[in-house]
Amino acid sequence: MDEAVTIRNLRIEVAETGADIVDEINLTIAPGEVLGLVGESGSGKTTVGLAVLGHARHGVKLARGDVTIGDAAMLSLGDVALRHARGRLVSYVPQDPSTALNPALRINKQLIEVLEFHNFGGSDAARRERVQEVMNEVLLPSTPEFLRRYPHQLSGGQQQRVGLAMAFACRPSVIVLDEPTTGLDVSTQAHVLTTIRELCHAHRVAALYVTHDLAVVANLADQVAVMYAGRIVEQGPAAELFQNPCHPYTRHLIAAAPDMSIDHEMIGLSGRAPAPGKRPVGCSFAKRCELATDECRAEFPAERVVAPGRIARCIRPFEVPVRTQHVAVHSSPIAASATHALMVRDLCASYTRHQVVHNVDLHVDRGECLALVGESGSGKTTLSRSIGGLHREWTGEILLGSERLAQSARDRTTAQRLRIQYVFQNPYSSLQPRRMIGDSVARPLLIGGASKTDAARKVGEMLERVALTASYASRFPDQLSGGERQRVAIARALVSRPEVLVCDEVTSALDVLVQASIVELLGELRRDLGLAMLFVTHNLPLVASIADQVAVLADGKIVESGPTERVLRYPEAEYTKRLIADTPQISELPER
Amino acid sequence: MSVPNHPAETPVPPVPELDLSSAAVTERPPGVLRSGLRLWRTRVGLIFVTILVAIALFGRYIAPYSESKGIALPNQPPGETRLPSTFGSGYKGQDVWTRFLYGGRPILISAFLATVLALFLGTLIGLVAAYNRGKLDDFLMRVMDVILALPQIIAALVVLSMFGATTTVIVLTVGISTAPRIARVVRGTAVSVVERDFVAAAESLGESKTRILISELLPNVTAPLLVEANLRLTFSIGVIAGIGFLGFTPDPSAANWGLMIFQNKGGIVPNHWGVTLPVAALALLTIGTGMMGDGFSRATGGIDRARGDA
């Protein structure tokens, strides 16, 4: 079959140092096929995506290799030819639609502009017709009043559909999608993904779908390529690749991915991928791979066909690392006491006089984890911040044990403040950048009246407890990776031995392997320390691995709550059913 | 999870414990001070400033004559003075070189003190305004706007004619009129810092407001603050020299670069040194502080930072 796009032996390096960002990339995509390019942040997947458009970011050089679309060699086109190829031959859908669309132009104007530039359709009337057509294709209304809107008058999902419409407007043969659904809610995501798949199949467009989300790829892509540290380590048909991964890294990725099946335990992997310029001679995954041999370390394994249609760069394909095998851990329930560790009664919270949380009741017991699930705008963060004393516009009752808590943290007693601790979503924002880790972690102890030597000892112990070492105490946040930072934030929250831990989307800024190890850690700490945990998330599959109880929040109301297994398997509320149906899953591959 | 696990053929080796401590510690990017000092403009500026500060502070110890000793008739060029003199005599027949060596200290000290005062007030007001958004913020910033609306030198002249030109009044006037500019910069930077989660984390621990201002916010506004402080020092030197030129000095008989320019401008034809020396000194001092400020601001903005850490 004639391929729509062929990438051969592509190497892209840092212009200044010559360090490889990606190397030895070989990919082909057939017309009408979706190839999912999966990798963690920093793996070079976006760089490859941009190279298909003949583009390199500032300071980055396309050093070697070819990208061929039809008969155009994208990497050797001149500026003018490249401008004409982009949009017509190959188009791009970026991650964030709100910044990708020009906020000052009506969407009609933006669509017409693309068509005019490529002289598509030949006449104004034909172009207007094409706008109508492409709007219908992406399932947006094509009425004049809708087309006259500005981007800010559209929802996130609609904006991304306009982005798709612009990309598909000139009927390109290849389309590059860079995490186009990352900022969207699951239901919106599901609809956008369906649209992408249908458009690609119907119009024979080859799609390169760049993402970190395995579940999305499992449901969308025909072919999958997995990237690690700038190289493709494995590729093959999606269904087979997920059913029976070949490279140990892929196995780890799948083992780490959250999944709604109830006995699923997410398994993390420590260490991090080597950065450009620091990559070893041998397999770059060898350092983190328990199957690695001296042969792996001596030379990067060449590409080889490990099964029909499947290529991998591993000398021990299909072997299973022990750490990816699921071990069911069952928490032994702690004897229920008369009072709940945390109890919320009839809580109503408002934001600048606009009520966002309505009459919420919930409770968490010692050693129990309650997951609070909701999409953006559901009021889950306002609710958790009210509990943490960071949001003060609320009425109702929050009881910590038997004590009633005041509105804001400032009005609570020191003991109360230390008994309930909060871990924030973004570890890049929750640690004071100019303060050493040890000092940040020691603050709760010092506030609680501990002596400095005592605090230093406890900080060391706590850092070890979250799988760091005591030597981290003298480092600054900018020396740590995202996962390490989040561990520090957890250490700070737990160092004063709180009873209640509020985790607000603590893993959403992290890569899948790191996310899994943080979830593992939280589960372990909860069991060992008997914590009552309120785990706030938008990620439904994550809930299965961590929570005993689930409360689903929609528009500020709890629509359903109960034991995790019951809610995930037999949802009662319409909203929960839809949410579960819209959530992509690796374990439930669609029939093809 | 429905991923079938293929049984491994070889006996499985024990899981290697991954050693975190062996991972190389990431080096910190250099701070503003250090990365600023790597730029040539900062270094040149620093050299100018060091030389002139040394002259201003210690020049009097190498001066050939005492501050007010007459050595010749007024405005005599070098070589035509009664007592030997490299740069001739000034408007009262005093040695220009001696007056020059004495005349830097009052300007420099009051400019420095005024800037310190402005820094203190401006930082305090800026941080308080940024942390307490709302009415207090509005009130403080409107007051700052009112002060900013007055031309600094005119305001200074009014106050100095009312209260007399003592060092204290000069420092207070220049300091207070400079503070709003610093307050604006600090508030602008701090507003985005306040939004960050570590401030919320400190609040949830019940840290006092003072502590939040000093140990959470302040360390994160130092980079732009350093740049602004440098710029304000440059301007204070200019303003205080200007005030001196217009005759407002604590002691009119004492040497002062600003005043010296005014006093010697009548004799510029017979002996230009009486004007040239202080003008050159003030110019180099302001250019030097300006270059340093520029270097530091580039370091904060990252304009000249090494690239390639993609």
Interface residues (C-beta under 8 A of the other chain):
Chain A: V14 A15 E16 T17 A19 I21 R57 G59 V60 F242 Q243 N244 P245 R251 I254 A255 D259 S261 H264 S270 G271 R272 P276 R288 E290 F318 E319 V320 V322 R323 T324 Q325 H326 G388 G389 L390 A409 R410 R412 T414 R417 L418 Q421 Y422 F424 Q425 N426 S429 S430 L431 Q432 P433 R434 R435 S440 R443 P444 I447 A467 L468 T469 S471 R475 F476 D478 Q479 L480 R492 I586 S587
Chain B: M1 S2 V3 P4 N5 H6 P7 A8 E9 V12 P13 V15 P16 L18 L20 S21 A23 V25 T26 E27 R28 P29 R196 D197 F198 A200 A201 A202 E203 S204 L205 G206 E207 S215 E216 P219 N220 T222 R307 G308 A310
